[in-house]
Amino acid sequence: MKIVHKSLFITGASSGIGRALALFYAKEGVRLVLWGRHAERLEKTAELCRKKGAIVYTRSQDIAHIQEAIDSYRQDDSRYNIHLAILSAGVSDIKGDSQAVEDPLAVFHIGLVNYAATSALATVIGECMVRHKGGKIVLVSSVAAFHAIPFAAAYSGSKAGLNKFATALRILLRKHGVSVCLVCPGFVDTPMSRRVKSFKPGLMEVDQAASLIADAIKMGKKEFIFPRFFVFLKYVEYFMPAKLRDFILGKIPSG
Ligand SMILES: NC(=O)c1ccc[n+]([C@@H]2O[C@H](COP(=O)([O-])OP(=O)(O)OC[C@H]3O[C@@H](n4cnc5c(N)ncnc54)[C@H](OP(=O)(O)O)[C@@H]3O)[C@@H](O)[C@H]2O)c1
């Protein structure tokens, strides 16, 4: 019998990329701690992972309830000894054609979940991993972080904030043997991207995305942007004259 000492923690495991990552890692000898909001959907992921031989613990937790989420993480870590934490939970919003701007409360909620709660959770994870003298934190951001998308200002803003936070956290934690990997996906076929009706260049199957993310984590990458076309786009925008960039971004039709 194989004895399991360490656990893998995933937020957003009830759907999309988080769910696919849970299924990717699920096998005999692996212990998974899966978080989501929707208890039923989360349990479905857990069941599939158990069928593949993993030991699975679930917690239905809204990460926007941050004090509760921090306490829950400390509790789960002391029980299960987490060595790899993937923060995939996230929300998105797109301004409708009839709206001049996004809904202010949606803007607040996106900032809260994608940036504030995720960063606070990454911080408590870092604190626990420093105590364990090692570990890996993976933050799922987006290629939207590199572009100021006018009809998804809250989303691109929240992910840009997360990117800066991830870099700072990585520099801060490296001397403690804790690594931080920032993952920036392009379009991945999940319930989130299916809500966007426009053309989705490079749209990728979620299982393929999970396998690429897992490879990047294994290789110890600091930053992983995929598909590679978006690395090119990031630098094109970076070096483009600001006026031209604003003109092009302003012309992109909303989803
Ligand atoms: N799909 C894409 O094309 C794409 C592209 C770039 C980046 N991303 C990023 O990838 C991550 C995963 O997205 P996805 O495509 O897998 O989306 P998804 O299928 O909609 O899944 C989002 C996950 O986040 C969880 N979540 C949302 N709000 C939460 C909250 N307040 N507390 C706890 N959990 C919460 C959801 O839980 P419940 O379902 O239980 O509510 C769900 O498990 C996100 O950070 C997203 O920004 C996605």
The ligand as an ORCA input file, in Angstrom:
! r2SCAN-3c Opt
* xyz 0 1
  N     -11.849     29.650    -19.991
  C     -11.049     30.552    -20.502
  O     -11.061     30.817    -21.717
  C     -10.078     31.276    -19.602
  C      -9.109     32.088    -20.221
  C      -8.196     32.761    -19.445
  C      -8.222     32.629    -18.074
  N      -9.174     31.856    -17.473
  C      -9.154     31.767    -16.010
  O      -9.156     30.418    -15.629
  C      -9.786     30.285    -14.361
  C     -10.836     29.195    -14.461
  O     -11.821     29.617    -15.384
  P     -12.758     28.569    -16.135
  O     -12.698     28.866    -17.547
  O     -12.455     27.226    -15.636
  O     -14.189     29.083    -15.617
  P     -15.454     28.295    -15.063
  O     -15.649     27.036    -15.796
  O     -16.532     29.320    -15.030
  O     -15.025     27.938    -13.565
  C     -14.813     28.946    -12.608
  C     -14.572     28.279    -11.267
  O     -14.358     29.311    -10.295
  C     -15.196     29.072     -9.172
  N     -15.575     30.318     -8.530
  C     -16.084     31.433     -9.086
  N     -16.328     32.349     -8.146
  C     -15.961     31.797     -6.969
  C     -15.985     32.255     -5.626
  N     -16.452     33.468     -5.308
  N     -15.546     31.422     -4.662
  C     -15.098     30.197     -4.968
  N     -15.042     29.694     -6.209
  C     -15.487     30.507     -7.195
  C     -16.409     28.378     -9.764
  O     -17.092     27.707     -8.727
  P     -18.675     27.276     -8.868
  O     -18.842     26.759    -10.271
  O     -18.780     26.212     -7.850
  O     -19.452     28.494     -8.612
  C     -15.764     27.457    -10.783
  O     -15.296     26.295    -10.153
  C     -10.356     31.660    -14.021
  O      -9.509     32.303    -13.123
  C     -10.382     32.371    -15.356
  O     -10.303     33.761    -15.224
  C     -10.099     31.172    -18.214
*
